[in-house]
Amino acid sequence: MSGAYNGVAIPADGKKIGYAGGKYSIPDNPIIPFIEGDGTGRDIWKASLRVFNAAVEKAYKGKRRVAWYEVFAGEKAKAKFDTWLPDETVDAIREFRVAAHDACGRRNSFPQRRPAPDS
């Protein structure tokens, strides 16, 4: 396990989600990378984080907690690393097997998809 991705240290109080014999092994304190999102995504993420943490607390009565780990994509990544999706973000998501994210990119930041023609 790398000590950091994109210059952000991996949480020392968390553990990786394991996978062996076709089954996932979820520790009591999984490290879950997150991408904050752009625009209103920052505010939405802060509110969502409180809800996620409260849900885990209630469901597991304090025996489990998530070690959240910020990775970068979208406008924040473009400003910090001059790329929309840094390779180290992808590497971190691969290592930790899961990630949470909010919407990245403003409406006009990425090419628009055209709807499929009716057939």
VOGU-3710 file (C-alpha; in Angstrom, 3 decimals, decimal comma):
1> msgayngvai> 0,000/0,000/0,000  1,289/3,410/-0,969  1,634/5,982/1,826  -0,190/8,716/-0,108  -1,993/9,495/-3,330  -1,920/12,962/-4,896  0,089/14,126/-1,878  -2,645/13,209/0,635  -1,646/10,706/3,332  -3,731/7,542/3,613
11> padgkkigya> -5,724/7,507/6,872  -3,720/5,620/9,501  -6,892/4,646/11,338  -8,393/2,726/8,393  -7,890/-0,571/6,579  -8,320/-1,712/2,995  -11,320/-3,718/1,908  -10,028/-7,214/1,164  -10,956/-9,677/-1,529  -10,090/-13,367/-1,519
21> ggkysipdnp> -11,764/-16,554/-2,676  -14,425/-14,605/-4,530  -15,564/-12,740/-1,393  -15,071/-9,264/-0,043  -13,815/-8,765/3,488  -14,947/-5,466/4,991  -12,949/-4,293/8,023  -14,584/-2,386/10,866  -12,868/0,777/9,642  -12,707/0,625/5,826
31> iipfiegdgt> -10,838/3,307/3,931  -13,221/4,756/1,359  -11,851/7,296/-1,095  -14,198/10,142/-1,971  -14,339/12,804/-4,656  -15,926/15,939/-3,270  -17,447/17,129/-6,538  -17,639/20,528/-8,173  -19,941/23,487/-7,723  -22,713/22,640/-5,267
41> grdiwkaslr> -21,155/19,192/-4,909  -18,937/20,536/-2,133  -21,924/21,538/-0,026  -23,807/18,369/-0,878  -20,808/16,223/0,067  -20,444/17,881/3,481  -24,119/17,211/4,246  -23,942/13,678/2,835  -20,903/12,865/4,939  -22,802/13,686/8,123
51> vfnaavekay> -25,673/11,429/7,017  -23,343/8,542/6,051  -21,438/8,740/9,323  -24,644/8,902/11,378  -26,073/5,896/9,500  -22,953/3,806/10,151  -22,941/4,875/13,804  -26,591/3,913/14,251  -26,417/0,650/12,290  -23,272/-0,645/14,016
61> kgkrrvawye> -23,668/1,060/17,408  -20,202/2,597/17,233  -18,402/-0,666/16,383  -17,655/0,445/12,818  -16,704/3,702/11,158  -15,529/4,799/7,732  -12,043/6,264/7,291  -12,831/8,763/4,525  -9,971/9,554/2,146  -10,113/12,448/-0,301
71> vfagekakak> -8,956/11,850/-3,862  -9,319/14,322/-6,703  -11,242/14,612/-9,965  -13,046/17,360/-11,836  -12,322/21,044/-11,376  -10,391/20,573/-8,127  -8,034/18,114/-9,861  -7,707/20,365/-12,900  -6,698/23,291/-10,697  -4,234/21,267/-8,573
81> fdtwlpdetv> -2,776/18,843/-11,117  -3,778/20,217/-14,552  -5,772/17,083/-15,338  -9,437/16,239/-14,812  -8,683/12,755/-13,473  -5,185/12,167/-12,045  -3,699/8,698/-12,447  -3,145/8,557/-8,685  -6,886/8,995/-8,113  -7,568/5,974/-10,297
91> dairefrvaa> -4,778/4,041/-8,526  -6,274/4,839/-5,096  -9,747/3,722/-6,154  -8,287/0,482/-7,494  -6,352/-0,123/-4,288  -9,281/0,537/-1,969  -11,825/-1,174/-4,289  -14,581/1,415/-3,858  -15,128/5,182/-3,903  -17,872/7,682/-3,230
101> hdacgrrnsf> -18,260/10,699/-5,470  -20,417/13,658/-6,199  -20,937/15,271/-9,583  -17,757/16,582/-11,223  -17,517/19,183/-13,912  -19,795/22,039/-14,636  -22,465/21,596/-17,191  -20,213/22,820/-20,001  -16,922/21,333/-18,756  -17,308/18,059/-20,593
111> pqrrpapds> -18,677/17,269/-24,045  -22,428/16,748/-23,953  -23,761/13,323/-24,804  -26,327/13,246/-27,497  -29,426/11,164/-26,907  -29,699/8,014/-28,965  -31,944/8,463/-32,004  -35,384/6,928/-31,701  -35,566/3,664/-33,581
//
